[in-house]
C-alpha cells in the first residue's frame, strides 16, 4: 500500500552510495527528496518537515558502518524513526467487560463495514458482540448494518422510530445486557468535524454510553485534511484509537503518519478489503517495514496459522509423505488457502512483492480448478485414474471449461503425485530435476500450492 | 443565478474561513514578506494542491514580490487565484442536452466516495431542469446500497430500477435501460458499486456493464463520471488515472467539499488527465450538488469572494 513512498525513498537514497561519513551536505539532496516523497504521499506538511529534521539530526556525523551501504544505514534510521512515529504504543483494545466501542468518522470512511469486521474479530476472540445502529441519517445505513450483522451472526440493535441517538445508545446497552452480550459496538453516522450539531450529538452519545474505546475510522487515502479531522474528533471525543481503512488500495497512507504523530492516538486496526474477514490488527513495525519494501512476512504467517487447522495440516503432510494425496485433499488444501483472504492481499505481504499485481487471472484460475474438481464424483476425486475420455468430457461440461483444461489439471496432478512418490523414495535430486522441468513448462505447479 | 452563487459561497464559506485562518498573516496583513511566503507554502500544501501547483503559485507570487517589495496580501491572493484559474482553464464540464434518449450517465468510484448520494442529487437536479430521469441501482454488492438509493428516490420522487442483492449489476443496467427507453426517459443514471481501482476483477465488472449497455445503444454510457471524495489526497489522482484507463472517463464529480478540505487534488487530476469537472458536492441536501465554476472555486480558495480581504 505504501509502494510509491517506498519507491521514492529508494531512489532518493540511491544517491548516497559510496559515501564515507554522513554529512549535512551529502544528505541534503536525499533528505529533500524524502520530504517531497512524504508530501506526495499525503503526509501532513508539518509532520513531513519535522520528520526530515529528526532524521537529519540522527544521521549527520554518523560514520558509515563497514560493510553497509550508506543508503541502507539511512534506511535503517528512517525505518526506526517511522516505527517510533507510527507508535509502539498500546494497540490492543481495552480489557473491560462488557467492552463498549464507539465508532466515529467522516462520511464514507468505512464505519459500518468496520463495525461488522470488528464484531467478527471480537467474536473470534471469544466475545459475544452486539452491534448497535446509531446512524439515523444516511438512508438505509441501519439496513446495511443489520444485513452485515446477520451475515456474521452478531446480535443487532436498532430503533428505527427514534431520532434520539443517545437514547438509542442507552437502549442498545440494555438490550446487550438482556441478551448476554459482553461487547457493544456503536456504529454512528458519518459527520464532518466542523458540523457542530452532529459533533454535539456524538458527544452526548459518548457521555451516555461511556465507551471504553472511541475509534476514529479514517480512509487510508485521506489527504492533508487528516490532521484537521483527527484533531477535532480527538478534542471532542478523546479518541482511544484509529482504524485505517481501504488499505488494500494503493493509497500511500501518509495520513497514518500524520494522524499518529499529531494526536498520538494509536492505530489499532487496518481494513484491507470489503469482505468482513479482511481486518487486521495494526503493527507499527510491520507497517514501517512495508513502507520500506521489506515485506510483511509475520502477518502472512499469522494469517496462515489463524486459518489453517493444525491437525488438518499435519494429516495433509502425512498424506503427502505417503504419496496418498488425492484430488479431494487437493481441493481441501485450496479452500484453506482461500480462507486466508484474496491472493492479492497475500502477495502484498510477501517481501519484495508489495508492488506486484496478481491480477484477476490467478484467482480465476483457482476458481476454475475448483469448479473442475467439484464436477467430479467422489470416486473420481479419490481415484483420478478412472477418468476416461467420456468422464472428462462430462466434467468439462459440468465445470464450463474446455476438456483441455481438465486434462491439464490431471496432468499436473499426476506430476505432483510422482514428486510425492519420489520424496517418499528419498530421490531428492531426481525431484529437483522434476521440479525444474515443471517450472520450465511455465506452469509452476498448481495454483494455491 | 444569484441564488446559485450564494449556495456555492455558503458551502465554501467554511473553506474560505479555514484558509483565511491559516493565511491571516499573509492575505489580511498589509505586506508580504519571507515568513508569510513560507506560511503560504504550507497553506497550499495543506490544501492538497500537490507539489507542482504549489510550486507554480509560489513562483509567481515570489516573482511579483521580487519586482515590488510592497506587494500587498490582497494582490498576492489575486495572483494565486489567477494562477489557479489559468491552470484550471477549460476544466468546467457542461452537460449538453440529451442527444439520444435515454442518455446514460454512469457514476463510478472507490468505496465511500459518495456515488449513491451523488446519483440521487444529480437525478433531482436534472428533474428540476425538466428532464425525465430513471435511476438504475447497480450497486448490488454493498449491503443495503439498493435501499439507500430507493430511499433517496422516494424522497425526491424519482423512478428507480433495482433488483435483488447480489444480482448481476450488468443485468440491472440492461433492464433499467430498457425500462427507461420504453418510458421515453431523457436520462438514465447508473449507480455502481464502490470499487478500489486496484482490484482487477471489479474493474472488469465495470467493463461488463458498459458492454451490456452497448447492446442497446453503442454510444452508451455516454457519460462516465468518476465520483471523487474531495478530502482525499494524491491517491485520488491515481484513482482517476486507473479508472480513466479502463473505463474512459468523461467527467468528474468532487464530493464532500463542505468540510475544511479544499479539494486541491482536483487540480492535480485536471493537470494530469484533463477530465472536466461537472459538479461539486457542497453539502448533504439534494440542492447541494453544484456546477463547478473555476472562477468561484479559485476565489473561494483564496478568500476573494466579496469578503473583506
Interface residues (C-beta under 8 A of the other chain):
Chain A: X36 X39 X40 X41 X42 X44 X45 X46 X106 X107 X108 X109 X110 X137 X138 X139 X140 X141 X142 X143 X144 X145 X146 X147 X148 X151 X192 X193 X194 X219 X221 X222 X223 X224 X225 X227 X228 X229 X246 X248 X249 X250 X251 X252 X254 X255 X274 X344 X357 X359 X360 X363 X364
Chain B: X14 X18 X42 X45 X46 X47 X48 X50 X51 X110 X111 X112 X113 X114 X141 X142 X143 X144 X145 X146 X147 X148 X150 X151 X152 X155 X165 X196 X197 X198 X199 X200 X201 X204 X229 X231 X232 X233 X234 X235 X236 X238 X239 X256 X258 X259 X260 X261 X264 X265 X284
